[in-house]
Amino acid sequence: MDATTETSHSPFSIKLWPPSQSTRLMLVERMTKNLSSPSIFSRKYGLLSTEEAEENAKQIEETAFSAASEHFEKEPDSDGSSAVQLYAKESSKLMLEVLKRGPQQENREDLLSNGSPLSTIFDISGGKRALIEADEARDLLKPLAVPGNSYTKICFSNRSFGIGAARVAEPILASLKDQLTEIDLSDFIAGRPEPEALEVMSIFAEALQGSVLRYLDLSNNALGEKGVRAFEELLKSQSSLEELYLMNDGISEEAARAVCELIPSTENLKVLHFHNNMTGDVGAIAISEVVKRSALLEDFRCSSSRVDSDGGVALAEALEVCSNLKKLDLQDNMFGVDAGKALSKTISCFKVLTEVYLNYLNLADEGAIALANALKNSAPSLEVIEMAGNDITVEAAPALAGCIAEKQCLSKLNLSENELKDEGATKIADGLKEGHEQLKEVDMSTNYLRRAGARTLARAVVSKPDFVLLNVNGNLISDEGIEEVKEILKAGKKCLDVLAPLDENDPEGEEDGKSEEDNEGGEERKSEEDDEGAEEKELEAKLGGLKVDE
């Protein structure tokens, strides 16, 4: 920092700008550390190497310094405090852009020739949802109009565009469409009358027609068939899409047919999310045609979309071509047994599947058994199994336990809201006993469990090093049983936070007219005998190696 005395009678004046070279180097060092340290951004976008972080930090500092110096030149008589504030603000903004961009070492051409960092993400979704008109749009979109900008991803979510704002955006987007690869237009017409919303969609679609996108999100826009067709110009021009999101869009069977018609090529599609729509069977059959053309699909979601048996069967058969599937989410539909069995035939093709969400599909025992047997012999790296709310009883427990025993990469198991009871829970626990070092969560809530079932589950998970959640809420576990579960967890050096809240457990509840005492006369006694036998064997094994010194 520069310090100058104007005269012998004038006050001592300190100039805060420009900063010393050592100050600038210290800022680079601090930014390098922040950019290369694990954070919420690195978990989502990837962690920068120290070398890449340092390179970006230097470029950020130079850009921020240049902007602040230019600002200071306009206020030569100031003490430089506003320039310092701009320096800090610009550095923070550019750091955030780099963090959200993630590692880019392999794309060094993405840096400007003068060495300043290139911003690739333009995002106005922060803050409260708001309606925007032409004047505000001009201010918001100014960075997009700067010649030579490097934006490749645009997010307009959470801001509702009127026709005036859309007209402002139209020429800007048209000028950028050759460089854009990701577009997020989710929730961008909220609160607009239907005629205005449809015109806004058409304006955006025409402006972006011919762009070569890999990512497109049109979720939360209540599209319906009219909305889908309003995007016709954009959808028809896409042949390289890798990710497509159509969630909470009110897509009926007619709208689903429009989606199938208007997207001519999905041969590169890896992610297709279709959630919370009104698709039904006919719509699901149309979506299944899109799936058939998507052999590279890795992540498919068609949940909460009112799909019944025929649609479920069609989707299951279409998925046969998707041998690269890693994540499958079909929960909260009305598939039933037939669709479950059809899916079991397909699931045997999935060798790299890691997550499967089959909650609330009306599978019953027959469908659950078919799927458990299919999964047992496929998907060796399966990490998540969810089959809650399917009316599964102890009849399906052996098949489920056999499948679970084979899935040594399992981290989460959710079988809540079924009717497995103590006998079923004991079999599931047996499937979990050996190995399963990566297990973190087990949810067996609302399964008519009593003391014996809860206790065997606790014993099965207590030795897993990364285990964090056992949920047995909503059952019929006695107070004594709850205390036993806690003692088991304590003995295994697990924090009691591992046990989910038990606010819906009914210690005195009855099921099928049986009390806790009646039940313990059968299943509880059998479980206790099994437990005692296991404990004796464990004691013998420990004593076998014990030596007594004479």
Backbone torsions as a table, in degrees:
resi	resn	phi	psi	omega
1	MET	NA	147.1	-179.8
2	ASP	-95.6	133.9	176.1
3	ALA	-123.0	125.2	-178.5
4	THR	-132.5	143.3	174.6
5	THR	-103.8	117.3	-173.2
6	GLU	-70.0	-51.5	175.3
7	THR	-145.9	175.6	179.4
8	SER	-70.3	-18.4	-178.0
9	HIS	-105.2	-8.6	-177.0
10	SER	-89.0	157.2	179.6
11	PRO	-68.0	155.6	178.5
12	PHE	-70.8	121.3	-174.2
13	SER	-108.9	124.7	179.4
14	ILE	-105.0	126.2	175.3
15	LYS	-95.5	123.3	-178.9
16	LEU	-86.7	-10.5	179.8
17	TRP	-130.3	138.7	3.6
18	PRO	-86.0	160.9	176.7
19	PRO	-73.6	157.8	178.4
20	SER	-70.3	162.9	179.3
21	GLN	-62.8	-37.4	179.5
22	SER	-65.1	-35.6	177.3
23	THR	-65.0	-41.7	180.0
24	ARG	-65.0	-41.8	178.8
25	LEU	-66.2	-36.6	178.2
26	MET	-63.9	-39.2	178.4
27	LEU	-65.3	-41.6	177.5
28	VAL	-59.8	-44.2	180.0
29	GLU	-61.9	-42.6	-179.2
30	ARG	-66.6	-42.1	179.5
31	MET	-66.6	-37.8	177.5
32	THR	-58.9	-44.5	179.2
33	LYS	-63.2	-44.0	-179.9
34	ASN	-65.3	-41.0	-177.6
35	LEU	-69.8	-27.5	-176.3
36	SER	-102.1	5.9	179.6
37	SER	-96.3	144.1	177.7
38	PRO	-57.4	139.5	-179.1
39	SER	-157.8	-179.5	176.7
40	ILE	-62.9	-28.4	179.1
41	PHE	-73.9	-42.1	-178.8
42	SER	-65.3	-32.4	178.2
43	ARG	-66.8	-30.7	-177.6
44	LYS	-92.5	-40.8	-172.3
45	TYR	-111.0	-9.2	-179.0
46	GLY	106.6	154.6	-176.6
47	LEU	-99.5	129.2	178.2
48	LEU	-73.9	144.4	172.7
49	SER	-71.0	162.3	179.5
50	THR	-60.1	-40.1	-178.8
51	GLU	-64.0	-46.0	-179.5
52	GLU	-68.3	-37.0	178.3
53	ALA	-62.4	-43.1	-179.1
54	GLU	-65.4	-40.7	179.4
55	GLU	-62.6	-44.7	178.5
56	ASN	-66.5	-39.1	179.9
57	ALA	-61.3	-42.3	178.6
58	LYS	-63.1	-42.1	-179.2
59	GLN	-68.5	-38.8	177.8
60	ILE	-62.3	-46.7	-178.2
61	GLU	-62.3	-41.8	-179.7
62	GLU	-64.6	-42.4	179.6
63	THR	-65.6	-45.0	179.9
64	ALA	-65.1	-40.8	178.9
65	PHE	-62.2	-42.9	-179.8
66	SER	-63.5	-43.9	-179.9
67	ALA	-64.6	-42.5	-179.2
68	ALA	-68.2	-38.2	179.0
69	SER	-65.3	-41.1	177.5
70	GLU	-61.9	-40.2	177.8
71	HIS	-64.3	-42.2	-178.2
72	PHE	-64.3	-35.3	-179.9
73	GLU	-62.8	-26.4	179.5
74	LYS	-80.9	-14.4	179.1
75	GLU	-130.9	64.2	-173.5
76	PRO	-64.3	-22.5	-178.2
77	ASP	-90.4	-2.6	-179.6
78	SER	-79.7	167.7	179.0
79	ASP	-83.1	-2.3	177.7
80	GLY	90.3	2.8	-176.9
81	SER	-65.5	-37.3	179.7
82	SER	-68.4	-32.5	176.7
83	ALA	-67.1	-39.2	177.6
84	VAL	-62.6	-42.9	178.5
85	GLN	-61.9	-42.5	178.7
86	LEU	-65.0	-39.6	177.8
87	TYR	-57.1	-47.2	-179.8
88	ALA	-68.7	-43.3	-178.5
89	LYS	-64.2	-44.7	-179.4
90	GLU	-65.7	-39.0	177.7
91	SER	-61.8	-45.7	-179.7
92	SER	-62.7	-43.7	-179.3
93	LYS	-61.9	-45.6	-178.8
94	LEU	-68.6	-34.7	175.7
95	MET	-61.7	-43.6	179.8
96	LEU	-61.4	-40.4	178.9
97	GLU	-63.2	-41.2	179.5
98	VAL	-66.1	-42.4	179.3
99	LEU	-62.4	-41.3	-179.1
100	LYS	-76.1	-19.7	176.3
101	ARG	-79.8	-33.1	-179.8
102	GLY	80.3	-176.0	-178.8
103	PRO	-58.6	133.8	-179.6
104	GLN	-137.1	24.9	-174.2
105	GLN	-58.3	-33.2	-177.2
106	GLU	-78.0	-10.0	-178.3
107	ASN	-115.5	58.0	-175.8
108	ARG	-65.8	-20.9	177.3
109	GLU	-67.7	-10.6	178.0
110	ASP	-80.2	15.6	175.4
111	LEU	-109.6	141.0	178.9
112	LEU	-64.1	153.9	-176.8
113	SER	-62.6	-25.1	178.8
114	ASN	-85.4	4.1	174.8
115	GLY	90.9	-4.8	179.8
116	SER	-78.9	151.0	-176.3
117	PRO	-69.0	144.7	-177.8
118	LEU	-97.5	121.9	177.3
119	SER	-81.1	127.4	-178.1
120	THR	-109.4	-11.3	-175.9
121	ILE	-117.7	125.5	174.1
122	PHE	-114.6	114.9	-171.0
123	ASP	-134.6	118.0	178.1
124	ILE	-113.4	21.2	-174.0
125	SER	-81.9	-10.7	-176.6
126	GLY	-68.0	156.4	178.0
127	GLY	84.4	-168.5	-177.0
128	LYS	-75.0	150.7	174.5
129	ARG	-60.2	136.3	-175.7
130	ALA	-148.0	147.8	172.2
131	LEU	-82.1	134.8	177.4
132	ILE	-125.6	142.8	178.9
133	GLU	-116.2	-168.6	-169.1
134	ALA	-58.9	-48.8	-175.3
135	ASP	-61.5	-46.5	179.6
136	GLU	-66.4	-36.6	179.2
137	ALA	-61.2	-38.8	179.2
138	ARG	-60.2	-42.7	179.4
139	ASP	-69.1	-45.9	-177.2
140	LEU	-62.9	-37.6	-171.9
141	LEU	-95.3	7.3	-179.8
142	LYS	-52.9	-45.5	-179.0
143	PRO	-58.6	-30.5	-179.8
144	LEU	-70.7	-23.3	-177.5
145	ALA	-88.5	-4.5	180.0
146	VAL	-71.0	123.0	180.0
147	PRO	-58.0	139.6	176.6
148	GLY	80.1	6.9	178.3
149	ASN	-65.3	163.3	-173.1
150	SER	-117.8	23.7	-178.2
151	TYR	-66.2	128.2	175.7
152	THR	-116.7	-18.3	178.9
153	LYS	-125.8	131.3	179.1
154	ILE	-124.0	131.8	176.8
155	CYS	-123.9	111.7	177.9
156	PHE	-106.1	12.7	-177.1
157	SER	-60.7	149.1	173.6
158	ASN	76.2	2.2	174.6
159	ARG	-121.1	125.2	-175.5
160	SER	-92.5	114.7	-177.1
161	PHE	-87.3	128.1	169.0
162	GLY	-87.6	178.4	-177.9
163	ILE	-62.8	-40.7	179.0
164	GLY	-60.5	-44.8	178.8
165	ALA	-65.3	-37.8	179.1
166	ALA	-65.1	-37.1	179.0
167	ARG	-67.1	-33.7	175.7
168	VAL	-66.5	-42.6	-177.6
169	ALA	-71.5	-28.1	-172.0
170	GLU	-54.4	-56.8	-178.5
171	PRO	-67.7	-30.2	179.3
172	ILE	-66.0	-47.2	179.9
173	LEU	-66.1	-38.3	179.0
174	ALA	-61.5	-36.6	-179.6
175	SER	-73.3	-20.6	-176.2
176	LEU	-102.6	-8.1	-167.1
177	LYS	-60.8	-23.9	179.6
178	ASP	-74.8	-17.9	-179.4
179	GLN	-106.6	-11.1	-177.9
180	LEU	-78.9	136.6	176.6
181	THR	-122.0	-19.4	-179.0
182	GLU	-134.8	128.2	-179.7
183	ILE	-129.9	124.8	175.5
184	ASP	-114.3	104.5	177.3
185	LEU	-113.1	30.3	177.9
186	SER	-71.2	139.3	174.7
187	ASP	51.4	51.5	-177.1
188	PHE	-116.1	10.3	176.3
189	ILE	-134.0	19.3	-175.2
190	ALA	-56.5	136.8	175.5
191	GLY	80.1	1.4	-179.9
192	ARG	-89.9	142.4	173.3
193	PRO	-59.2	151.0	-175.1
194	GLU	-54.2	-47.9	-179.4
195	PRO	-58.5	-41.5	179.1
196	GLU	-67.0	-43.6	-179.5
197	ALA	-61.0	-43.1	-179.7
198	LEU	-64.8	-38.3	178.6
199	GLU	-67.8	-40.0	177.6
200	VAL	-60.4	-45.4	179.1
201	MET	-59.7	-42.9	-179.5
202	SER	-64.0	-38.5	178.8
203	ILE	-62.2	-47.2	179.2
204	PHE	-64.4	-42.0	-178.5
205	ALA	-62.0	-42.7	-179.8
206	GLU	-67.9	-39.5	-179.4
207	ALA	-64.7	-35.3	-175.6
208	LEU	-96.2	-0.6	179.9
209	GLN	-55.8	131.6	179.0
210	GLY	91.9	-7.7	175.2
211	SER	-66.8	153.3	-179.2
212	VAL	-107.2	88.3	-173.8
213	LEU	-93.5	146.0	170.0
214	ARG	-104.2	-17.8	-174.9
215	TYR	-138.4	129.1	177.4
216	LEU	-143.2	123.5	179.6
217	ASP	-120.2	114.3	178.7
218	LEU	-116.5	24.4	-174.9
219	SER	-69.7	162.1	171.8
220	ASN	58.6	39.5	179.5
221	ASN	-121.8	7.3	-179.7
222	ALA	46.6	50.3	-171.7
223	LEU	-62.2	-54.9	-170.5
224	GLY	62.7	-176.3	-179.4
225	GLU	-63.7	-41.2	-178.9
226	LYS	-60.4	-40.8	-179.4
227	GLY	-67.3	-43.0	177.9
228	VAL	-59.3	-44.6	-178.3
229	ARG	-72.0	-23.3	174.4
230	ALA	-64.7	-26.3	178.2
231	PHE	-93.0	14.5	-174.0
232	GLU	-53.0	-48.3	-175.8
233	GLU	-59.6	-39.1	179.6
234	LEU	-72.7	-49.1	-175.7
235	LEU	-62.6	-42.8	-177.3
236	LYS	-65.5	-24.9	-176.1
237	SER	-88.2	0.1	-176.0
238	GLN	-95.0	127.0	178.2
239	SER	-131.1	0.0	-176.3
240	SER	-123.7	14.9	-177.6
241	LEU	-59.4	132.4	174.1
242	GLU	-108.6	-27.0	-180.0
243	GLU	-135.9	128.8	179.2
244	LEU	-134.5	126.5	-178.2
245	TYR	-120.4	120.9	179.1
246	LEU	-132.5	67.6	-174.3
247	MET	-106.1	142.2	177.6
248	ASN	52.9	49.1	-175.8
249	ASP	-113.5	6.6	-179.4
250	GLY	60.6	34.9	-175.8
251	ILE	-80.2	111.4	179.1
252	SER	-84.9	-175.9	178.8
253	GLU	-64.2	-35.6	177.9
254	GLU	-65.9	-41.3	178.8
255	ALA	-66.3	-37.3	178.2
256	ALA	-64.1	-39.5	176.7
257	ARG	-64.4	-36.1	178.1
258	ALA	-65.0	-40.2	177.0
259	VAL	-59.2	-46.9	-179.9
260	CYS	-60.8	-39.3	-177.4
261	GLU	-72.9	-39.7	-168.9
262	LEU	-89.2	-12.2	176.5
263	ILE	-107.2	94.9	-171.2
264	PRO	-68.9	-29.9	-175.2
265	SER	-135.8	125.0	175.2
266	THR	-127.8	27.7	-175.1
267	GLU	-67.2	-18.2	177.5
268	ASN	-101.6	-0.3	-173.1
269	LEU	-66.4	127.6	178.5
270	LYS	-113.4	-26.7	-179.5
271	VAL	-129.9	124.7	174.8
272	LEU	-133.3	111.4	-179.9
273	HIS	-112.4	121.6	-174.6
274	PHE	-134.9	90.3	-170.1
275	HIS	-127.4	144.3	173.4
276	ASN	56.1	56.5	176.1
277	ASN	-120.2	-173.6	-179.6
278	MET	-116.5	42.9	-166.4
279	THR	-68.9	-46.2	-178.3
280	GLY	67.8	-175.4	-176.9
281	ASP	-64.1	-48.5	-176.9
282	VAL	-62.2	-42.4	177.7
283	GLY	-64.2	-39.9	179.2
284	ALA	-64.0	-36.1	177.2
285	ILE	-64.0	-38.3	176.6
286	ALA	-65.6	-43.6	178.6
287	ILE	-64.3	-33.0	179.1
288	SER	-62.2	-28.0	177.1
289	GLU	-68.9	-35.8	175.0
290	VAL	-64.8	-42.8	-179.9
291	VAL	-61.6	-40.6	-179.8
292	LYS	-59.7	-27.8	-179.6
293	ARG	-91.2	7.8	-172.6
294	SER	-121.7	64.7	-175.0
295	ALA	-64.6	-20.5	-178.2
296	LEU	-90.4	4.1	-174.7
297	LEU	-56.3	130.6	179.2
298	GLU	-114.4	-24.8	-174.2
299	ASP	-140.1	108.0	-178.5
300	PHE	-121.7	126.9	178.0
301	ARG	-127.7	121.1	174.2
302	CYS	-137.3	66.6	-173.7
303	SER	-104.6	154.8	174.2
304	SER	50.9	47.4	-176.1
305	SER	-127.7	23.5	172.1
306	ARG	59.8	34.5	-178.9
307	VAL	-86.7	126.9	-179.9
308	ASP	-97.4	-161.5	-172.2
309	SER	-62.4	-49.6	-176.6
310	ASP	-62.0	-43.8	177.9
311	GLY	-65.4	-37.3	178.2
312	GLY	-64.2	-42.1	178.0
313	VAL	-63.5	-42.8	-179.9
314	ALA	-61.8	-44.0	178.8
315	LEU	-64.5	-42.9	-179.7
316	ALA	-60.1	-44.5	-179.0
317	GLU	-68.5	-36.9	179.3
318	ALA	-64.9	-33.8	-177.4
319	LEU	-70.4	-8.3	-179.8
320	GLU	-59.0	-27.5	-177.6
321	VAL	-81.3	-9.5	-171.6
322	CYS	-95.3	68.4	-175.8
323	SER	-71.3	-12.4	178.8
324	ASN	-93.6	7.5	-173.9
325	LEU	-62.0	129.6	178.8
326	LYS	-111.2	-31.2	-177.5
327	LYS	-134.0	127.1	-178.7
328	LEU	-128.4	121.5	-179.1
329	ASP	-129.3	105.7	180.0
330	LEU	-120.6	13.7	-169.4
331	GLN	-65.4	160.0	175.8
332	ASP	62.7	50.3	169.8
333	ASN	-129.8	-173.9	-176.4
334	MET	-116.5	47.3	-173.6
335	PHE	-56.6	-53.9	-175.1
336	GLY	80.6	-178.0	-173.6
337	VAL	-63.8	-45.3	-175.5
338	ASP	-61.3	-44.3	178.7
339	ALA	-67.9	-35.2	176.7
340	GLY	-62.5	-42.9	179.3
341	LYS	-68.0	-38.1	176.9
342	ALA	-63.2	-40.5	179.2
343	LEU	-66.4	-34.1	179.8
344	SER	-63.3	-32.8	178.0
345	LYS	-68.7	-38.0	-179.4
346	THR	-73.7	-37.8	-172.1
347	ILE	-63.4	-22.5	178.4
348	SER	-66.7	-14.0	178.8
349	CYS	-85.3	-12.0	-172.0
350	PHE	-90.4	94.9	-177.3
351	LYS	-85.7	-20.1	-177.6
352	VAL	-113.4	13.4	-179.9
353	LEU	-61.6	132.0	178.7
354	THR	-118.3	-22.5	-178.8
355	GLU	-139.0	132.7	177.5
356	VAL	-136.7	124.8	-176.8
357	TYR	-118.0	104.3	-175.1
358	LEU	-124.5	35.1	-179.9
359	ASN	-72.4	147.0	171.0
360	TYR	52.8	55.3	178.9
361	LEU	-117.5	8.0	-178.8
362	ASN	56.8	40.9	-175.8
363	LEU	-71.7	-33.9	-174.0
364	ALA	59.0	-176.7	-176.2
365	ASP	-63.2	-42.8	-175.2
366	GLU	-61.8	-46.5	178.8
367	GLY	-67.6	-40.0	-180.0
368	ALA	-65.0	-41.1	179.3
369	ILE	-63.7	-44.4	179.9
370	ALA	-60.8	-43.0	-179.2
371	LEU	-70.8	-40.2	178.9
372	ALA	-62.3	-43.0	179.4
373	ASN	-65.2	-37.6	179.0
374	ALA	-68.3	-43.0	179.9
375	LEU	-67.1	-32.3	-179.4
376	LYS	-58.0	-36.9	-174.9
377	ASN	-101.1	12.1	177.7
378	SER	-141.5	-174.2	174.5
379	ALA	42.7	63.2	-177.5
380	PRO	-63.6	-20.6	-177.7
381	SER	-102.9	22.0	-177.5
382	LEU	-60.2	128.1	-177.2
383	GLU	-109.4	-28.8	-176.6
384	VAL	-130.5	126.2	172.2
385	ILE	-124.6	120.4	176.3
386	GLU	-127.8	120.5	178.7
387	MET	-139.8	44.0	-178.4
388	ALA	-72.4	153.7	170.7
389	GLY	62.1	43.0	-177.6
390	ASN	-120.0	16.0	-179.3
391	ASP	56.8	40.4	-179.6
392	ILE	-86.4	132.4	-179.9
393	THR	-113.0	-175.7	-179.5
394	VAL	-61.3	-20.5	179.1
395	GLU	-60.2	-34.4	-179.0
396	ALA	-89.1	-8.1	-174.2
397	ALA	-59.6	-43.1	179.3
398	PRO	-59.6	-41.3	179.4
399	ALA	-66.3	-42.5	178.6
400	LEU	-63.6	-44.1	-179.9
401	ALA	-62.8	-40.2	178.4
402	GLY	-63.2	-40.2	177.1
403	CYS	-65.3	-47.6	-177.4
404	ILE	-61.5	-39.2	-179.6
405	ALA	-59.8	-30.8	-178.2
406	GLU	-82.0	-18.3	-173.8
407	LYS	-93.4	81.1	-174.9
408	GLN	-76.6	-8.5	175.8
409	CYS	-95.0	3.9	-174.5
410	LEU	-60.0	129.6	176.0
411	SER	-114.8	-24.3	-178.9
412	LYS	-141.6	131.6	177.0
413	LEU	-128.7	123.4	179.8
414	ASN	-126.2	108.7	176.4
415	LEU	-123.6	29.3	-176.6
416	SER	-67.2	164.1	176.4
417	GLU	54.8	43.6	171.5
418	ASN	-121.5	-161.0	-178.2
419	GLU	-132.4	50.1	-174.5
420	LEU	-77.8	-26.8	178.7
421	LYS	56.6	-171.6	-175.8
422	ASP	-64.1	-42.3	-177.1
423	GLU	-62.9	-44.1	178.6
424	GLY	-66.1	-41.5	179.6
425	ALA	-62.3	-37.6	179.4
426	THR	-64.4	-39.5	178.4
427	LYS	-67.3	-41.0	176.9
428	ILE	-62.1	-42.3	178.2
429	ALA	-60.5	-40.8	177.6
430	ASP	-60.1	-38.4	179.3
431	GLY	-66.8	-24.3	-177.5
432	LEU	-93.6	-12.8	-170.2
433	LYS	-60.5	-49.2	-173.5
434	GLU	-87.3	129.1	176.1
435	GLY	72.2	-131.8	-180.0
436	HIS	53.3	48.4	-177.3
437	GLU	-68.0	-17.8	-178.7
438	GLN	-96.1	2.7	-176.9
439	LEU	-62.9	130.7	-179.4
440	LYS	-120.5	-36.2	-173.9
441	GLU	-137.8	138.2	171.2
442	VAL	-134.1	125.3	179.3
443	ASP	-117.8	108.9	176.6
444	MET	-123.4	33.3	179.1
445	SER	-69.5	152.6	175.7
446	THR	53.6	61.0	178.8
447	ASN	-133.3	17.9	-177.7
448	TYR	60.0	32.4	178.6
449	LEU	-75.4	147.5	172.2
450	ARG	-118.7	-159.0	-174.1
451	ARG	-58.0	-46.4	-174.5
452	ALA	-64.6	-45.0	-178.9
453	GLY	-64.0	-43.1	-180.0
454	ALA	-64.2	-39.7	-177.7
455	ARG	-67.2	-42.6	-179.3
456	THR	-67.0	-35.5	176.9
457	LEU	-65.2	-43.7	179.4
458	ALA	-60.2	-42.5	179.8
459	ARG	-65.5	-33.0	-177.7
460	ALA	-71.6	-31.1	-173.4
461	VAL	-102.3	-14.4	-170.0
462	VAL	-64.2	-25.1	-177.7
463	SER	-90.3	-2.6	-178.3
464	LYS	-76.4	123.3	-170.4
465	PRO	-63.3	-31.8	-175.7
466	ASP	-103.9	11.6	-174.0
467	PHE	-68.6	134.2	-176.1
468	VAL	-129.1	-15.4	-174.9
469	LEU	-151.4	119.4	170.2
470	LEU	-115.6	117.4	-178.4
471	ASN	-111.1	109.6	175.5
472	VAL	-123.8	28.1	179.0
473	ASN	-69.8	162.8	176.2
474	GLY	71.6	21.7	179.6
475	ASN	-112.4	-159.6	-174.6
476	LEU	-123.7	44.5	-173.2
477	ILE	-85.4	130.2	179.9
478	SER	-68.2	162.7	177.2
479	ASP	-59.5	-38.2	177.7
480	GLU	-63.2	-40.4	179.6
481	GLY	-63.6	-40.7	178.3
482	ILE	-62.8	-42.4	178.1
483	GLU	-63.1	-38.1	177.7
484	GLU	-62.5	-43.9	179.1
485	VAL	-59.7	-43.1	179.3
486	LYS	-64.0	-39.9	178.9
487	GLU	-65.3	-39.0	178.2
488	ILE	-62.1	-43.9	-180.0
489	LEU	-65.9	-40.9	177.7
490	LYS	-62.9	-44.3	-179.6
491	ALA	-61.7	-30.4	177.7
492	GLY	-88.4	10.7	177.1
493	LYS	61.6	35.7	175.3
494	LYS	-100.8	138.1	174.5
495	CYS	-66.0	143.3	-178.3
496	LEU	-67.5	-11.0	173.9
497	ASP	-64.4	-18.2	176.0
498	VAL	-59.9	-32.3	-179.2
499	LEU	-82.8	121.2	179.9
500	ALA	-63.7	160.5	177.3
501	PRO	-54.0	149.2	-178.1
502	LEU	-118.5	32.8	-175.9
503	ASP	-67.6	-19.9	-179.8
504	GLU	-107.5	5.4	174.9
505	ASN	-72.2	142.6	-179.1
506	ASP	-118.2	92.3	-175.2
507	PRO	-60.1	-26.3	-176.6
508	GLU	-108.1	11.0	-176.7
509	GLY	-70.1	156.8	177.7
510	GLU	-122.1	146.9	178.7
511	GLU	-135.5	131.0	-177.0
512	ASP	57.5	32.0	176.6
513	GLY	73.3	10.0	-177.7
514	LYS	-105.8	139.5	175.2
515	SER	-90.4	172.0	177.0
516	GLU	-57.2	-42.7	-177.6
517	GLU	-65.6	-42.0	178.8
518	ASP	-61.9	-44.5	-177.5
519	ASN	-63.7	-39.7	-178.7
520	GLU	-67.1	-20.3	177.1
521	GLY	-65.4	-24.0	-178.6
522	GLY	-110.0	-84.4	-175.3
523	GLU	-61.1	-39.4	-177.9
524	GLU	-64.5	-43.1	-179.8
525	ARG	-64.6	-42.0	179.4
526	LYS	-62.9	-41.3	-179.8
527	SER	-65.9	-40.1	180.0
528	GLU	-64.8	-39.2	178.5
529	GLU	-63.1	-43.7	178.5
530	ASP	-62.2	-43.3	-179.6
531	ASP	-62.8	-42.6	-179.0
532	GLU	-64.4	-39.4	178.6
533	GLY	-63.6	-41.9	179.4
534	ALA	-65.0	-40.2	179.9
535	GLU	-64.7	-38.7	178.8
536	GLU	-63.8	-42.9	179.6
537	LYS	-63.5	-40.8	179.5
538	GLU	-64.4	-40.0	179.1
539	LEU	-65.3	-42.3	178.9
540	GLU	-60.7	-43.0	-178.6
541	ALA	-62.1	-41.0	-179.8
542	LYS	-68.9	-39.1	-178.6
543	LEU	-74.2	-21.6	-177.1
544	GLY	-59.6	-32.4	-178.0
545	GLY	-98.4	10.1	-176.7
546	LEU	-84.2	129.7	178.8
547	LYS	-112.2	138.9	178.5
548	VAL	-107.0	123.1	-179.9
549	ASP	-78.1	134.2	178.6
550	GLU	-82.0	NA	NA
